[in-house]
Amino acid sequence: MGKKAAKKAPQRSQSTPAATGEIPVVGARENCPCGSGRRYKACHGREASHAVQELVHRPFEGLPGEADWVALRELVPAATVPLTLAAGVAGTAAGEVPSVTLATVLPLAWPALRRQDGSILLGLQTQSSSGDLSRDLADALELALATEPGTPVPARRTVPSGRRLQDLLDASAAFEPIVHTGFEFWLEDAETATGEVAASLERANASAIPTEKLTGVDSAYWCGTPDKNHLRWVMTVPEEQLLDALARLTAAERSAIGPDTRLVGSFRAHGLTVPVWDLPLGMTATDCEKPAAEFAERLAATLADPAPLTADERRARANLVNRQVTLN
């Protein structure tokens, strides 16, 4: 019997995407565009899948107002922030873009909305399709730019090689949140809302926890609940260093934010630490301003202390760590 002909390996054409280094995303069972002859899921799709699952612990790092990005993502029900696009980004849009506004949440959890006048609302509290929230939000923003006015942007899987918010936004622009009592910012004219739209707005407003941003310190938010009020303060100090300082202040009984208040713990969110205080029901955001500013001074002085923790401080630290919660 004659020998079987040797199976030839598939040849790559120099005109394939592999020649340029750009491999487009295709279906898992389709042939990989690189020309290897294997299915996409067994070739470059494997790398893409790994990239999507890789968690970026501080997705907002490098953006102005990183701590406020975290607060609006995790703590604040209703807020907006005007955003400034980086040079050249608006030129890719379908038509004029009068403004781009970050919103904590949009109706039906839309990732973004292109309004009739061409302006864009970008939703922050949306489902993440990858391990990099910054890339997910940038993808929604780019899709909104390409969307015709008067159209919401649907959710989709983020391309791992796509740009991030840090690539699309002007890094020199200030990040100044505006906290709202309700979600009227969804509509260009909320007073004319009727029927299902008005009912949806009413339900959303009823579920929003009263929240206010302190003006005297950075990224601290007061919120009111039926049982007690709280102060939640997003801090960019490295976690281990911050916990040491909070432990020193707790052991010295100097961690309170005014009378009848108590530091009850902290949680992690997007790579930052958020200490939380219980406040009396009668304590308003305005009442927090002066004691919060005084605490900020105590914290800064304590952070500069290089001495090892004492036994009491180590116990206070362990207690804080035991009560720490990770949100993401």
N, C-alpha and C positions, 0 to 999 in steps of 0.2 A: 504494500500500500504506500502511496506517495505521502510525503510529509504535508501536514496542513500548512497553509500559508500563514506566516506570522502576522498577528494582528497589529496593525499599524496604530501607533499612538496618534490621537488627533493633533493636527498641526495648528498652531496659533498664527493667525494672520497679523501682520504688523499694523493693520487698521483696526484691530479690536480695541475695546476700552482698556485692556491690559497695557497696551502700548503707551497710553497717556496717563495711566495710573488711576483713572476714574472708573469705578465699577458701579453701575447703576443698580438699584434695588429692583428685584423681580420676584415672581412667585417662588415659594420654597421648592416646588417640584420642577420648575423650569431649568433649562440648561444655564449654567453660570455664564454671564456675559464676558467673562475673562477669556473664554475659549478653551478651558481645560477639558471639556467634555463631561464634567461631573454636574450633578444637580446643584442648584444654588445653595440649598440648605447644607450640603456637604462640602461646600467650597467657601466662597467669600461670604455666604449667608451666615456661616458659623461665626465668623469674625464680627459681622454686623449685629448678630444676636447678642454676643458677649458685650459689645459696646453699649447696646441699649440697656442691658441689665446692670452695668457698672454704675454704682451709686456715687454721685458727686455730693459730698457731705456739706459743702458750703456753696450752693448754686449761685448765691447772690454776691459772693466775694468779688471785690473789685468794682462793684456798682456803688454810686453815691447812695448813702442811706441804707446800707445793708441791713442794719438792725430793724429799720422800719419796714423793709420788704418782708422780713420774717414776721413781724408783728401783724402786718396786713394779711399775710398768708394764713396765719394760725390763730390770731387773737381778735381781730377787729371785724365785726359783722359788715358794716357799711362805710366805705371810704373810697375816695378817688385821689389820684395824683396825676397832674399834667406831666407828660413825658416829652422829651425832645429827642428826635431821631438824629443819628450821626449823619455827617455830611454825605450826600449822595444816596442815602437809603430811600428817601421819599421819591426819588426819580424813577424807582421801579414800580410805583403805584399805578393802578388803573384810575387815572383822573386825579384831581386835586385832593389833597389831604389837609383840611384846615387845622386839624388837631389830632393828637393821639393821647388818650387818657387811660391810665391804669384803673381798674375797678376791682374791688375785693371779689365780687361775684356778679354774674350776669343772669338774666332769666334763663331757665332750663339748663343752667350750668354751661352755657355756650362758652367756648374758648375765647371768642372775640365776636365783635359785631361791627359791620361797616354801615354807618348811618346813611340816611338819604342824602345828606349834604356832603358825604365823603369822609367825614371824621370817623375815627376808630375808637372803640372801647375794647380794651384788652382785659379779659378776666384772669384774676390771679388764683382764686380758690377753685381750681379745676382739677380733673383727674390727670395724673401724670402718666404718660405712656412709656417713659424711659426712666433711667436712673438719674437724669440731669434735668431738673425742673427749669433751669435757665434755657436749655435747648428747646424744651417743649413750648415754653412761652414765646421764644423767638420764632418758632415754626408757626404758631398761631398768628403772630404779628405779621410775618411775611405773607401768610395766606390771606390775611385781612387786607393787606396792601394790594394784592392781586385780585381781590373780590370786587364785584360791581357794587356800587352804593345801594343801600337798602337791603342788604343781605347779611344774615348771621353766618358765622364761620363754623362748619361742622368739625367735630373731633376727628383726628386721624393719627395713625402711628407716626412718630417722629423719626426722620432719617438720622441715623447716628452721626453722619458726617456734616449735618447741617450747622448753621451758624447759631450763636448764643446771643442772649440779650446784651452781653458785653460788646458784641460786634455791631449791634444795631442801634444802641442808644448813645447819646452824647455824654461822655464821662464827666464833662465839666458842668453839666446842668444840675441844679439843686433838686433834691428829692423831698418834696414838702407835702405830706399827706393832709387831706381835708376829711375829717371824720364827720359823717352824716348821722342824723337820727333815724333815717329811713332810706328806702331805695328809689326815691323819686328820680335820682340821676339816671335810672334806666331809660327814661323817656325824655324826648326833647321838650314835651309839654305835658307834664304829669297831670295838670288840672283838667285836661280833656280826656283822660283815660276813662273808659267805660267797659261794661261787660266783663269778659274773662280777664282782660288785662288789668282792670281795676281790682278785681277780686284777688288775682295773683299778687299784685302789689300790696294789698291790704294784709294778706297772709304773711308775706315776707316781712313787712314792717312789724307785725305782731310778734314775730319770733326773734327779732333782733334784741340782743342784750344791750342796755344803755352803756355806751362807751365814750370816753373822752381822752384826748391826748394831753398830757402835761406839757406846759410851755417852758418851764424853767430848767428841765433836764431832757436829755435825748432819749427817745424811744421808750418812754414810760407811759402806760395806758391804765387809766382807772376804769373799772366796770362795776355796775351795780346789779346785784341779784336779790331775790326775795329774802334770803337769809342773812347775807352779809355782803359788804363790798370788798373789792380786791384791787390791789395794784400789781400789775405785771410789767416787768421792766426788762426789755431785751438788751443784753450787754455783749459787747464785742471783746471783752477781756478774755484771754485764754482760760478754759474751764478750770484747770487745776489751780491756777493762780487765783482765780475768782473764788473758788471754794475755800481755799486757805484763808482769804481775807474775810469772807462771810463767817467762817468758823471763829476767827479771832474776835470779830464784832459780836457774835452770838455769845461766846463765852464771857465777854466783858459786859454783856447786857446792853449793847449799843447798836443792835441791829434793827430796832423798831423804827417805824416811820410815824412818829407821834404817839401820844397816849393811847392805850388800849389797842395797839396794833401789834402784829406778830409776823415775823418771817417764818412762813410755814414750809418752805422748801423751794424747789426749782424744777424746771424741766428743760430738756434739750430740744432745740428745733433748728433744723438746717445748719447744724454746726455751731450754733450759738447757745448760750445759757441764759435762762429766763427766770430770775428769782421772783417769788410770789409772796405778797403780804396779805394777810387778812386784815380788814379794816372794819370799824364799827359802821352800822347802817347809816348813821347820821353824818359820816365823814364823806365830803364831796371831793371832786377832783381839785377844786380850788383850795380846799383845806389841805390837800397833799403837797401843794407846791413848795411851801417853805420847808417842811420837814424832809421832803425828798431832796431838795437842794443841799440841806445840811448833811443828809446821809451821803450824798455824792462826795462831799468834802471829806467825811470820815473814811469812806471807802478808798478814795485816792491816797490818803495818808497811810492807811493800813496796807494797801497793795505795795507800798514802798518799803515795808518792814521785811528785812531779810532774815530775821531770827527764826529758828525752828519752832514748830508748834509745841505748845505745852501739852500736858496730859489732858487738861480740861478742853483745850482747843481741838485736840485730836478727837475727843469724844463728840464734841459739837460737829466736827466735820463728818464723822462717821454717821451721825444722825441725819445730816443734810443729804449725804450720798444715799442713804437707805430710803429716803423719801423722794429721790429724784426720779422723774419720769421722762422717757424719750418719746416724742411725738412722731418722729420719722426716722 
